[in-house]
Amino acid sequence: MLASADTAGARPAGPLVLGLGAGAAVTLGWLLVGDLGIAIRDRAAQPTALEMLRQAGASDTATSLLLATVPAVISVLLVPWLGYRSDRCRSRHGRRRPFLFVAAPLGSLALLGLAVTPVLAPALAAAGGIETRACTLALFCLFWTLFECAALTAMAMFTGLVSDVVPRALLGRFFAAVRIVGLSVGIGFNGWLFALTERHLASVLACAAFAFALPVLAMCLMVREPRTTSGPVANAQAMPRERVRQCMAHPSFLLAVAVFLLAGVTFAPFNTFYQYYAHAHGVPKATLGALTAAGYAISIASAFVVGWLVDRRGAVRVSGAVMLLYCAIAAAGWLLVDGATSFKVFYLVHVALSGAYFTAASSLPMALFPAAQFVQFNATKDMLVVLATIVVTAVQGPLLDLAGHDYRLTLLSAAICSLLCVACMARLHPTVSPSDQPIKAAP
C-alpha cells in the first residue's frame, strides 16, 4: 500500500466508522444529500453554461478552453494542494468539512454571478465602450472559474469524506446510490428545465446556485467525521516533490494514472460538444433533454446491479468490461451517425453506457489508493491526469474549428482512447486482487 512516513504515529481516519445499523443508514443518507448538491455541477450547471456560450456566439475553441481546459488547469493547481492540506487538517470539524463550508457558498455566489451576466455585460460594455460579446465572455470566464474552484473543492472533499466514513465492502453499492442521485438530478433538469435555458437562462442558473449550496451545507452539519490524532507532519507547506517521484516510480500507479486519463479523454470531447453536435443535426433541445433523461433512467435502473457486480467482482474487472463495450459503440457511432435519427439512437446508448462505466469506476480510486492519505494520493493522480488532459482539451476545439465542425471526430477519438484504456486495465488487473486491494509499494 502507498504509505507515508509523516503519518506515522497518527491514527488514520479510515473507513471504519460505520457499522451496518440505523446510524450507518442515516450517515449514508446525509452523504447522498450532499451529493445532490455536488451533482448540480455536471447535471445542470455545465449544460446551462454551454447554452450561455452558444447564445454568446462562442467558437469551439473558446468553448473547449472555458469548459474543459480552464477546469483542468484549476484542478492541477488547486486540488493537489487541497488534498495535502485536508489530509493533515486537525480541526474540531474534521478534515474535509472545513473546506466544504467555504466551497458551498462560494460556488453559489459564482452561479448567481453567471445568472446576472446577461444583464450586467451590456451595461459594462456600454460604460467601457467595448463589445458586448467580449464583455459577456470575460464575465463568464470570471464567474465560471470561481464556480469551478468551489465545485472541484467540493468534489474532492466529498470523495475524501466518503473514503473516511464508508466501509469498503459497501463502496460499490454506495456509489451506485450516488450515481442514482446524480442521474435523478439530470433527469429532472433535462426533463423539465433544459428546454427553458433558451429563454429563462438567468432563472435556471439562480435555482442551480441554491441547489448546489444548500445540500452540501446540510451534509456538513449532519455528518460526523472520525476523530484523528495528531501525528508528525513533514513539509506541510507544499506537496513534496519526493512523494510525487515515489508515486511515479511504481508501475502500478502509472498504469492507474493511464486508466483514469484515457477514460477521461474517451468521454470528454463528445460530452463537451454534444449540444453542438445535436444542433448540427437539427435535434431540438426538448428532444435532446428527453433523450438525456431516458438515458439517465436506464443508468438508474442498472446502477445497483453494476454496484453489486463491483462489490463481488472488483472495480477493475467490471469497469474494463463496460469500457470495452463502449469502444464498440463509439466505433459504430463514428461509422454510422449521419443524421438526426442515427444521432438520437447513438446518444441514448452513449448516455446509458457511459453512465454504467462511471458507476463501475466510481470506487476505483478507493480500491487502488490508501485510505489514510487518500485525498493526497488521489490528487497526485489527478494532477498527472489533468496535465495531460490540458493538452488534449487545448487542441480539441481548434481541431474541430479547422475540421469544419465535424463532430464525428469526437466519436473516433472515443473509440481509440477507450480501446487503449481497456489495454491498460488488462495490464493493471494482475496487480490487484479480485477485491481490488490497494496497489503495493515497491520494496
Backbone hydrogen bonds, N-H to C=O, Kabsch-Sander energy under -0.5 kcal/mol:
donor,donor_aa,acceptor,acceptor_aa,energy
2,L,439,I,-0.6
3,A,1,M,-0.6
7,T,4,S,-1.2
8,A,5,A,-1.8
10,A,7,T,-2.0
14,G,12,P,-1.7
16,L,14,G,-2.2
16,L,164,D,-0.6
18,L,165,V,-0.8
25,A,21,G,-1.8
26,V,22,A,-2.2
27,T,23,G,-2.3
28,L,24,A,-2.8
29,G,25,A,-2.1
30,W,26,V,-2.2
31,L,27,T,-2.1
32,L,28,L,-1.9
33,V,29,G,-1.6
34,G,30,W,-2.1
35,D,31,L,-2.1
36,L,32,L,-1.4
37,G,33,V,-1.0
37,G,34,G,-0.6
38,I,34,G,-1.9
39,A,35,D,-2.5
40,I,37,G,-1.3
41,R,38,I,-1.3
43,R,39,A,-2.5
44,A,40,I,-1.9
45,A,40,I,-3.3
46,Q,41,R,-2.4
48,T,44,A,-1.9
49,A,45,A,-2.6
50,L,46,Q,-2.5
51,E,47,P,-1.8
52,M,48,T,-2.1
53,L,49,A,-2.3
54,R,50,L,-2.1
55,Q,51,E,-2.5
56,A,52,M,-1.7
57,G,54,R,-1.2
58,A,53,L,-2.6
63,T,59,S,-2.6
64,S,60,D,-2.6
65,L,61,T,-2.4
66,L,62,A,-2.6
67,L,63,T,-2.6
68,A,64,S,-1.7
69,T,64,S,-2.2
70,V,65,L,-3.2
72,A,68,A,-1.6
73,V,69,T,-2.6
74,I,70,V,-2.6
75,S,71,P,-2.5
76,V,72,A,-2.2
77,L,73,V,-1.8
78,L,74,I,-3.0
79,V,74,I,-0.5
79,V,75,S,-1.2
82,L,78,L,-2.5
83,G,79,V,-3.0
84,Y,80,P,-2.3
85,R,81,W,-2.5
86,S,82,L,-3.1
87,D,83,G,-2.4
88,R,84,Y,-0.9
89,C,86,S,-1.3
91,S,94,G,-0.6
94,G,91,S,-1.5
99,F,96,R,-0.8
100,L,96,R,-1.5
101,F,97,R,-2.6
102,V,98,P,-0.7
103,A,99,F,-2.4
104,A,100,L,-2.2
106,L,102,V,-1.5
107,G,103,A,-2.6
108,S,104,A,-1.8
109,L,105,P,-2.4
110,A,106,L,-2.0
111,L,107,G,-2.0
112,L,108,S,-2.0
113,G,109,L,-2.0
114,L,110,A,-1.9
115,A,111,L,-2.0
116,V,112,L,-1.5
117,T,113,G,-0.6
117,T,114,L,-0.8
119,V,116,V,-0.9
120,L,116,V,-3.1
121,A,117,T,-3.1
123,A,119,V,-1.0
124,L,120,L,-2.5
125,A,121,A,-2.7
126,A,122,P,-2.3
127,A,123,A,-2.1
128,G,124,L,-2.3
129,G,125,A,-1.3
130,I,125,A,-1.7
135,C,131,E,-2.1
136,T,132,T,-2.6
137,L,133,R,-2.3
138,A,134,A,-2.1
139,L,135,C,-2.5
140,F,136,T,-2.5
141,C,137,L,-2.5
142,L,138,A,-2.0
143,F,139,L,-2.7
144,W,140,F,-2.9
145,T,141,C,-1.9
146,L,142,L,-1.9
147,F,143,F,-2.4
148,E,144,W,-2.6
149,C,145,T,-2.2
150,A,146,L,-2.0
151,A,147,F,-3.3
152,L,148,E,-2.9
153,T,149,C,-1.7
154,A,150,A,-2.5
155,M,151,A,-2.5
156,A,152,L,-2.4
157,M,153,T,-2.6
158,F,154,A,-2.3
159,T,155,M,-2.2
160,G,156,A,-2.1
161,L,157,M,-2.5
162,V,158,F,-2.5
163,S,159,T,-2.2
164,D,160,G,-1.7
165,V,161,L,-1.7
166,V,162,V,-2.5
170,L,167,P,-1.9
171,L,168,R,-1.0
174,F,170,L,-3.0
175,F,171,L,-2.8
176,A,172,G,-1.2
177,A,173,R,-1.9
178,V,174,F,-2.3
179,R,175,F,-2.4
180,I,176,A,-2.0
181,V,177,A,-2.3
182,G,178,V,-2.6
183,L,179,R,-3.0
184,S,180,I,-2.3
185,V,181,V,-2.1
186,G,182,G,-2.1
187,I,183,L,-2.7
188,G,184,S,-2.5
189,F,185,V,-2.6
190,N,186,G,-3.0
191,G,187,I,-2.6
192,W,188,G,-1.6
193,L,188,G,-0.7
193,L,189,F,-1.8
194,F,189,F,-2.9
196,L,193,L,-1.1
197,T,193,L,-0.7
197,T,194,F,-1.4
198,E,195,A,-0.7
199,R,196,L,-1.0
200,H,196,L,-3.5
204,V,200,H,-2.0
205,L,201,L,-2.2
206,A,202,A,-2.3
207,C,203,S,-2.2
208,A,204,V,-2.2
209,A,205,L,-1.9
210,F,206,A,-1.4
211,A,207,C,-2.3
212,F,208,A,-1.7
213,A,209,A,-1.6
214,L,210,F,-2.1
216,V,212,F,-0.8
217,L,213,A,-2.4
218,A,214,L,-2.3
219,M,215,P,-2.3
220,C,216,V,-2.1
221,L,217,L,-1.8
222,M,218,A,-1.5
223,V,219,M,-2.4
224,R,222,M,-0.5
225,E,223,V,-0.6
229,T,11,R,-0.6
238,A,235,N,-1.0
244,V,240,P,-1.3
245,R,241,R,-2.4
246,Q,242,E,-2.4
247,C,243,R,-2.2
248,M,244,V,-2.5
249,A,245,R,-1.3
250,H,247,C,-1.4
254,L,250,H,-2.1
255,L,251,P,-2.2
256,A,252,S,-2.2
257,V,253,F,-2.5
258,A,254,L,-2.2
259,V,255,L,-2.2
260,F,256,A,-2.3
261,L,257,V,-2.6
262,L,258,A,-2.7
263,A,259,V,-2.2
264,G,260,F,-2.1
265,V,261,L,-2.5
266,T,262,L,-1.7
267,F,263,A,-1.5
268,A,264,G,-2.3
271,N,267,F,-2.4
272,T,268,A,-2.1
273,F,269,P,-1.6
274,Y,270,F,-1.1
277,Y,273,F,-2.6
278,A,274,Y,-2.7
279,H,275,Q,-2.3
280,A,276,Y,-2.2
281,H,277,Y,-1.1
282,G,279,H,-1.3
283,V,278,A,-2.7
288,L,284,P,-2.5
289,G,285,K,-2.8
290,A,286,A,-2.1
291,L,287,T,-2.5
292,T,288,L,-2.4
293,A,289,G,-2.5
294,A,290,A,-2.3
295,G,291,L,-2.6
296,Y,292,T,-2.4
297,A,293,A,-2.2
298,I,294,A,-2.0
299,S,295,G,-2.0
300,I,296,Y,-2.6
301,A,297,A,-2.3
302,S,298,I,-1.5
303,A,299,S,-1.0
303,A,300,I,-0.6
304,F,300,I,-0.6
306,V,302,S,-2.6
307,G,303,A,-2.9
308,W,304,F,-2.5
309,L,305,V,-2.3
310,V,306,V,-2.3
311,D,307,G,-2.3
312,R,308,W,-1.6
313,R,309,L,-3.9
314,G,309,L,-0.6
314,G,310,V,-1.9
318,V,314,G,-1.9
319,S,315,A,-2.5
320,G,316,V,-2.3
321,A,317,R,-1.9
322,V,318,V,-2.2
323,M,319,S,-2.5
324,L,320,G,-2.1
325,L,321,A,-1.7
326,Y,322,V,-2.2
327,C,323,M,-2.1
328,A,324,L,-1.4
329,I,325,L,-1.8
330,A,326,Y,-3.0
331,A,327,C,-2.2
332,A,328,A,-2.1
333,G,329,I,-2.4
334,W,330,A,-2.3
335,L,331,A,-1.7
336,L,332,A,-2.3
337,V,333,G,-2.3
338,D,336,L,-0.6
343,F,339,G,-2.3
344,K,340,A,-2.3
345,V,341,T,-1.9
346,F,342,S,-2.5
347,Y,343,F,-3.1
348,L,344,K,-2.0
349,V,345,V,-2.0
350,H,346,F,-3.1
351,V,347,Y,-2.6
352,A,348,L,-2.1
353,L,349,V,-2.8
354,S,350,H,-2.7
355,G,351,V,-1.7
356,A,352,A,-1.6
357,Y,353,L,-2.0
358,F,354,S,-2.5
359,T,355,G,-2.1
360,A,356,A,-2.3
361,A,357,Y,-2.9
362,S,358,F,-0.7
362,S,359,T,-0.6
364,L,361,A,-1.3
367,A,363,S,-1.6
368,L,364,L,-1.2
368,L,365,P,-0.5
369,F,365,P,-2.1
374,F,371,A,-1.5
377,F,373,Q,-2.4
378,N,374,F,-3.1
379,A,375,V,-2.4
380,T,376,Q,-1.9
381,K,377,F,-2.2
382,D,378,N,-2.5
383,M,379,A,-2.8
384,L,380,T,-2.0
385,V,381,K,-2.6
386,V,382,D,-3.2
387,L,383,M,-2.1
388,A,384,L,-1.4
389,T,385,V,-2.3
390,I,386,V,-2.8
391,V,387,L,-0.9
392,V,388,A,-1.6
393,T,389,T,-3.1
394,A,390,I,-1.9
395,V,391,V,-1.0
395,V,392,V,-0.7
396,Q,392,V,-1.7
397,G,393,T,-0.8
399,L,395,V,-2.3
400,L,396,Q,-2.0
401,D,397,G,-2.3
402,L,398,P,-2.7
403,A,399,L,-2.1
404,G,401,D,-1.2
405,H,400,L,-3.3
407,Y,405,H,-1.4
409,L,406,D,-1.6
410,T,407,Y,-1.2
411,L,408,R,-1.0
412,L,408,R,-1.7
413,S,409,L,-2.4
414,A,410,T,-1.6
415,A,411,L,-2.3
416,I,412,L,-2.1
417,C,413,S,-2.6
418,S,414,A,-2.3
419,L,415,A,-1.6
420,L,416,I,-2.0
421,C,417,C,-2.3
422,V,418,S,-2.2
423,A,419,L,-1.8
424,C,420,L,-2.0
425,M,421,C,-2.2
426,A,422,V,-2.1
427,R,423,A,-1.3
428,L,424,C,-2.2
429,H,425,M,-2.7
431,T,428,L,-1.9
432,V,429,H,-1.8
436,D,433,S,-2.7
439,I,368,L,-1.3
